[in-house]
Amino acid sequence: MSFPARVYLTGAALTGAAHTVVYILLVRYLDAIGLSDSEIGWIQSADAWGKVAVALPAAAILARRPARGVFVLSALVGGLAYAVLPWVDDLRLLYAINMVAGFALTLQYVAIAPFLFRHSTSRDRARLFGLAEALPTLAAVVAAVVAGRLVAHWEGPLGGEAVATGRVIFGGGLLSMCAAVIFARIPLEQPAVEKGRGLWPVFLQNRGVLARFALPQFLVACGSGLCIPFLPLYFKDRFGMGAGDWGNLFASGQILFAVGFMLTPFVIKRLGYVRGIVAIELASIPFFLLLAFTWSLPWAIVAFLVRGALMNSAYPILKNLMMQATPPGAREMQTGMNAALWGVGWVVGPLTAGHILEATGGDYSILMLATVVLYVAAAVLSWLLLTPVERRLAEGKLQESASEA
C-alpha cells in the first residue's frame, strides 16, 4: 500500500470518529434544546443543502488541485463548524453552521475515490477501498461508545442532556481539526486535469456513464434521507432508549459495517460488481420492514444492525466500479454528481419526514415503508443501468489480456 494511501487512512479514521460523534448526537441535541420534529428536519437538511451547493463546483476545482490541501481544508472547516455549533441557539445560525459542515464533508467526499484510485493498483484496489470504509467505521465504534457514555456521565453534573450533548459535539469538532495535521503529511501530487479544460466538456463527453451511476444512487439517497436521520428518535420515542444505550447500539452497528466493508473483495469475486450491489440492497429490505412494524426492542436492534451492515457494505463495491468505469479527469465529476444528488435526497428526505412525523403523531413505519419502495426501485435501476457497464469493463480486460499474450 502506498504512503499517501496510508496517511489518508490515518486521517480518515480521525474524521470518521469526529463525524460519528455529531451524527449520533445532533438529532438528540436538537430535540433536547426543545426544537420540533419539523425544525429538526429543517436543520438536518442544511447539511445536505451544503452538499448540493458545493458538490459540482468542488468537482471542477478538485480535479485541478492537489488532494492534500483539499483534505486539510475539509477537516479544519468541518471541525470548526462542529465546535461552534453547541454554543449557538439561533435557529438560522444552526442551519447555516450545519450547511458549512456539509460543504466541508463534500470536499472530502468528492476527493476520496479518485485519490485512492490513483494511489492503488488493480491488485490491491478492492482491499484499499474496503479499508477506506472500514477504518473510519472502526474509529466510529470507539467514538460512538465514548460519546454516548460521556453524555450519560456528564448529564447530571452539567445540568441536563442538552448541555452534556453539546460539550461532546464540541469535542468531535476538535477531533476533526486534529485530522488536518495528519492530512498535511500527504505528499503533493499533480492535478488530475489540466487547468484549461472546463467542466462542461467533461460532463458532455461522459454524460452516459455519469447518469448510469447517478440515477440509482439518487433513489437510495431519497430513501435513506427519509428515515436514517430520525433513527435516534425512533429508538428514543418507541423504546425509550437513552443516549448511552444509543451510542452502544450505534457502535455495535459500526463493527458489523466494518466486517461488511472488508468482505468487498470476496463479494466481487463471487458475485461480481452489479450482482453484489443488487443482492445486498435487496437483502436489506426485510430488515427495514421489521424495523417498521416491530415493537420489540431486541428485534428492532437485530433489524437495525443487519440492515445497516448490508446497505453500507455495498458502497465500496459501487465506488470501485464507478472509478473503473469513469475515465481519468471525469472521476471528480462522477463523485461530485453523486454527492450533489445524495444531497438533494437528504434535503427532501428529512424535511418530508419531519412533516410526516408531526402529521401522524410519530408514525415511523410510514417513513420506513417509503424507504423500502425507493430501495427496491434503486436495485432494479442498478441492474438495468450498470450491468452493461460491468460487461464492457470485462470485455476490455479480455482484449487487453489477449493483446499482451
C-alpha positions in Angstrom: 0.0 0.0 0.0 1.4 3.4 -1.0 2.5 6.0 1.6 -0.2 8.6 0.6 -2.9 6.0 1.0 -1.7 5.0 4.4 -1.6 8.7 5.6 -5.1 9.3 4.2 -6.4 6.2 6.1 -5.0 7.5 9.3 -6.5 10.9 8.9 -9.8 9.4 7.7 -10.0 7.4 10.9 -10.0 10.6 12.9 -12.5 12.4 10.7 -14.7 9.3 10.8 -14.7 9.4 14.6 -15.5 13.1 14.6 -18.3 12.8 12.2 -19.8 9.9 14.1 -20.0 12.0 17.3 -22.0 14.6 15.6 -24.1 12.1 13.5 -25.3 10.1 16.5 -25.9 13.1 18.8 -27.1 16.0 16.7 -30.7 15.0 16.4 -30.9 14.2 20.1 -29.2 17.5 20.9 -31.7 19.5 18.8 -34.6 17.6 20.4 -33.1 18.2 23.9 -33.0 22.0 23.3 -36.7 21.9 22.5 -36.9 22.0 18.7 -39.9 20.4 17.0 -39.6 17.5 14.5 -40.1 19.8 11.5 -37.4 22.2 12.8 -35.0 19.3 13.4 -35.7 18.1 9.8 -35.1 21.6 8.5 -31.7 21.8 10.3 -30.8 18.3 9.3 -31.4 19.2 5.6 -28.9 22.1 5.9 -26.0 19.6 5.8 -27.5 18.2 2.6 -28.0 21.6 1.1 -24.3 22.2 1.7 -23.6 19.1 -0.3 -25.9 20.1 -3.2 -24.4 23.6 -3.3 -20.8 22.7 -3.4 -20.6 19.2 -5.0 -20.3 20.1 -8.7 -18.1 23.2 -8.2 -16.0 21.1 -5.9 -15.6 18.5 -8.7 -14.3 21.2 -11.1 -11.9 22.6 -8.5 -10.6 19.4 -7.0 -9.7 17.9 -10.4 -7.3 20.8 -10.7 -5.9 20.9 -7.2 -3.6 18.5 -5.2 -5.6 16.4 -2.8 -3.6 17.3 0.3 -5.0 20.8 0.6 -8.5 19.6 0.0 -8.4 17.1 2.9 -6.7 19.6 5.2 -9.3 22.3 4.4 -12.2 19.9 4.8 -11.1 18.7 8.2 -10.4 22.2 9.5 -13.7 23.8 8.3 -15.8 20.9 9.3 -14.2 20.7 12.7 -14.7 24.4 13.3 -18.4 24.1 12.4 -18.9 21.3 14.8 -17.0 23.1 17.6 -19.1 26.2 17.2 -22.5 24.6 16.9 -23.2 23.8 20.6 -22.7 27.5 21.5 -25.4 28.8 19.2 -29.1 28.8 19.9 -30.5 30.8 17.0 -32.3 28.5 14.5 -31.0 30.3 11.4 -27.4 30.2 12.7 -27.7 26.5 13.5 -28.9 25.9 9.9 -26.0 27.9 8.5 -23.4 26.1 10.6 -24.8 22.7 9.6 -24.7 23.8 6.0 -21.0 24.8 6.3 -20.3 21.3 7.7 -22.0 19.9 4.7 -19.7 22.0 2.5 -16.6 20.6 4.2 -17.7 17.0 4.2 -18.4 17.2 0.5 -15.0 18.5 -0.3 -13.5 15.3 1.2 -16.1 13.0 -0.2 -15.5 14.2 -3.8 -11.8 13.8 -3.5 -11.6 10.4 -1.8 -12.3 7.9 -4.5 -10.2 9.5 -7.3 -7.3 9.9 -4.8 -7.5 6.2 -3.7 -7.8 5.1 -7.3 -4.6 7.0 -8.3 -2.7 5.6 -5.3 -3.6 1.9 -5.8 -3.1 -0.9 -8.3 -5.7 -3.2 -9.8 -4.3 -5.9 -7.4 -4.9 -4.0 -4.1 -7.7 -1.6 -5.2 -10.6 -3.7 -3.8 -8.8 -4.1 -0.5 -7.9 -0.4 -0.3 -11.5 0.7 -1.0 -12.7 -1.6 1.7 -10.1 -0.4 4.2 -11.1 3.2 3.3 -14.6 2.5 4.6 -13.6 0.0 7.4 -11.0 2.0 9.3 -13.2 5.2 9.7 -16.0 2.8 10.7 -14.0 1.1 13.4 -12.9 4.5 14.7 -16.6 5.4 14.7 -17.2 2.4 17.0 -14.9 3.9 19.7 -16.3 7.4 19.1 -19.9 6.2 19.5 -19.3 4.3 22.7 -17.3 7.1 24.2 -19.7 9.8 23.1 -22.7 8.1 24.5 -21.0 7.4 27.8 -19.7 10.9 28.1 -23.2 12.3 27.7 -24.6 9.9 30.2 -21.8 10.7 32.7 -21.9 14.5 32.3 -25.7 14.8 32.1 -26.0 15.1 35.9 -23.0 17.4 36.7 -23.7 19.7 33.7 -27.4 20.0 34.4 -29.1 18.1 31.6 -28.8 16.2 28.4 -28.7 19.3 26.2 -25.6 20.8 27.8 -23.8 17.4 28.1 -24.5 16.5 24.4 -23.3 19.9 23.3 -20.0 19.5 25.0 -19.4 16.2 23.4 -20.2 17.6 19.9 -17.7 20.3 20.6 -15.1 17.6 21.3 -16.0 16.0 18.0 -15.1 19.3 16.3 -11.7 19.4 17.9 -11.0 15.8 16.8 -11.7 16.7 13.2 -9.3 19.6 13.4 -6.6 17.2 14.6 -7.1 15.2 11.5 -6.0 18.2 9.4 -2.5 17.7 10.9 -2.4 14.2 9.7 -3.6 15.0 6.2 -0.9 17.7 5.9 1.6 14.8 5.6 0.2 13.6 2.3 2.8 14.4 -0.4 1.9 16.9 -3.1 0.8 15.4 -6.4 -0.1 16.6 -9.9 -3.8 17.6 -10.5 -6.0 15.1 -12.4 -7.0 17.6 -15.1 -5.2 20.4 -17.0 -6.4 23.8 -15.7 -7.5 24.9 -19.2 -10.2 22.2 -19.5 -13.7 23.2 -18.5 -16.3 21.3 -16.5 -19.0 21.3 -19.2 -16.9 19.5 -21.9 -16.1 16.8 -19.3 -19.8 16.4 -18.5 -20.8 16.2 -22.1 -18.1 13.7 -23.0 -19.0 11.3 -20.1 -22.7 12.0 -19.6 -23.8 8.5 -20.3 -21.6 6.8 -17.6 -22.3 9.7 -15.2 -26.1 9.2 -15.5 -25.9 5.4 -15.1 -24.4 5.7 -11.7 -26.2 8.8 -10.5 -29.8 7.7 -11.0 -29.9 4.6 -8.8 -27.9 6.5 -6.1 -30.4 9.3 -6.1 -33.2 6.9 -5.2 -31.1 5.4 -2.4 -30.4 8.9 -1.1 -34.1 9.8 -1.1 -34.9 6.6 0.8 -32.2 6.9 3.4 -32.9 10.6 3.9 -36.4 9.8 4.9 -35.6 7.6 7.9 -31.9 7.3 8.7 -31.6 10.8 10.3 -34.6 10.0 12.6 -33.4 6.6 13.8 -32.1 8.1 17.1 -35.5 9.5 17.8 -37.2 6.2 16.6 -35.4 4.3 19.3 -35.9 7.1 21.9 -39.7 7.5 21.2 -40.7 3.9 20.6 -38.4 2.2 23.1 -37.3 4.9 25.5 -33.6 4.4 24.6 -31.2 6.8 26.3 -28.1 8.5 24.8 -25.7 6.0 26.3 -27.6 2.9 25.0 -28.0 4.6 21.6 -24.2 5.2 21.5 -23.5 1.5 22.3 -26.1 0.3 19.7 -24.6 2.6 17.0 -21.1 1.3 17.9 -22.2 -2.3 17.5 -23.6 -1.4 14.1 -20.3 0.1 13.1 -18.5 -3.1 13.9 -20.8 -5.0 11.5 -20.3 -2.3 8.9 -16.6 -2.8 9.1 -16.9 -6.5 8.6 -19.1 -5.9 5.6 -16.6 -3.5 4.1 -13.8 -6.0 4.5 -15.8 -8.6 2.6 -15.8 -6.4 -0.5 -13.1 -8.5 -2.4 -15.0 -11.7 -1.6 -18.3 -10.4 -2.8 -16.8 -9.0 -6.0 -15.0 -12.4 -6.7 -18.2 -14.5 -6.1 -20.9 -12.3 -7.5 -19.3 -9.5 -9.5 -19.9 -5.8 -9.0 -23.5 -5.3 -10.1 -24.9 -8.6 -8.8 -23.2 -8.0 -5.5 -24.7 -4.4 -5.2 -28.2 -5.5 -6.1 -28.2 -8.7 -3.9 -27.0 -6.6 -0.9 -29.6 -3.9 -1.4 -32.5 -6.4 -1.8 -31.3 -8.4 1.2 -31.7 -5.4 3.5 -35.4 -4.9 2.7 -36.9 -7.5 5.2 -35.0 -5.8 8.0 -36.4 -2.4 7.1 -39.9 -4.0 7.3 -39.1 -5.5 10.6 -37.9 -2.0 11.9 -41.2 -0.5 10.7 -43.6 -2.9 12.4 -41.9 -4.3 15.5 -42.5 -3.1 19.0 -39.9 -5.5 20.4 -36.6 -3.8 21.3 -34.5 -7.0 20.7 -36.0 -7.5 17.2 -35.6 -3.8 16.4 -31.9 -3.9 17.4 -31.3 -7.0 15.2 -33.0 -5.3 12.3 -31.1 -2.1 12.8 -27.7 -3.9 12.9 -28.2 -6.2 10.0 -29.9 -3.6 7.7 -27.1 -1.1 8.3 -24.3 -3.7 7.7 -25.9 -4.8 4.4 -26.6 -1.4 2.9 -23.2 0.0 3.8 -21.3 -3.0 2.5 -22.5 -2.3 -1.0 -20.9 1.2 -1.1 -17.2 0.2 -1.5 -18.2 -2.1 -4.4 -20.1 0.7 -6.1 -17.2 3.2 -5.7 -14.7 0.6 -7.1 -16.9 0.0 -10.2 -17.6 3.7 -10.5 -13.9 4.7 -10.6 -13.0 1.8 -13.1 -15.8 2.8 -15.5 -15.1 6.5 -15.4 -12.1 7.8 -17.3 -9.4 10.0 -15.7 -10.4 13.6 -15.5 -14.0 12.8 -15.1 -13.8 10.9 -11.8 -14.1 14.0 -9.7 -17.2 14.9 -11.8 -18.6 11.5 -11.1 -18.2 11.7 -7.3 -19.4 15.3 -7.4 -22.6 14.4 -9.2 -23.3 11.6 -6.8 -22.6 13.9 -3.8 -25.0 16.5 -5.3 -27.8 14.1 -5.9 -27.2 12.5 -2.5 -27.5 15.9 -1.0 -30.8 16.5 -2.8 -32.2 13.3 -1.4 -31.1 14.3 2.1 -32.7 17.7 1.7 -36.1 16.3 0.6 -36.0 13.3 2.9 -35.6 15.0 6.4 -37.9 17.8 5.5 -40.6 15.4 4.3 -40.0 13.0 7.2 -40.3 15.8 9.8 -43.7 16.9 8.5 -44.9 13.3 8.2 -44.0 12.6 11.8 -45.8 15.7 13.1 -48.9 14.9 11.0 -49.1 11.2 12.0 -48.1 11.7 15.7 -44.7 10.0 15.3 -45.6 7.0 13.0 -42.1 5.9 11.9 -43.5 2.9 9.9 -44.6 5.2 7.1 -41.1 6.6 6.6 -39.6 3.1 6.5 -42.2 1.7 4.0 -41.5 4.6 1.7 -37.7 3.9 2.0 -38.4 0.2 1.1 -40.2 1.3 -2.1 -37.3 3.6 -3.1 -34.6 1.0 -2.3 -36.3 -1.7 -4.5 -36.6 0.8 -7.4 -32.9 1.6 -6.9 -31.9 -2.1 -7.1 -33.9 -2.6 -10.3 -32.3 0.5 -11.8 -28.8 -0.6 -10.8 -29.3 -3.9 -12.5 -30.6 -2.3 -15.7 -28.1 0.5 -16.0 -24.9 -0.9 -14.5 -24.8 -4.4 -15.9 -23.8 -3.1 -19.4 -21.1 -1.0 -17.8 -19.6 -4.1 -16.0 -19.9 -6.1 -19.2 -17.9 -3.5 -21.2 -15.2 -3.4 -18.5 -14.9 -7.2 -18.6 -14.6 -7.2 -22.4 -12.0 -4.5 -22.2 -9.9 -6.5 -19.8 -10.2 -9.6 -22.0 -9.0 -7.6 -25.0 -6.0 -6.3 -23.0 -5.1 -9.8 -21.9 -5.3 -11.0 -25.5 -3.1 -8.2 -26.8 -0.5 -8.8 -24.1 -0.5 -12.5 -25.0 
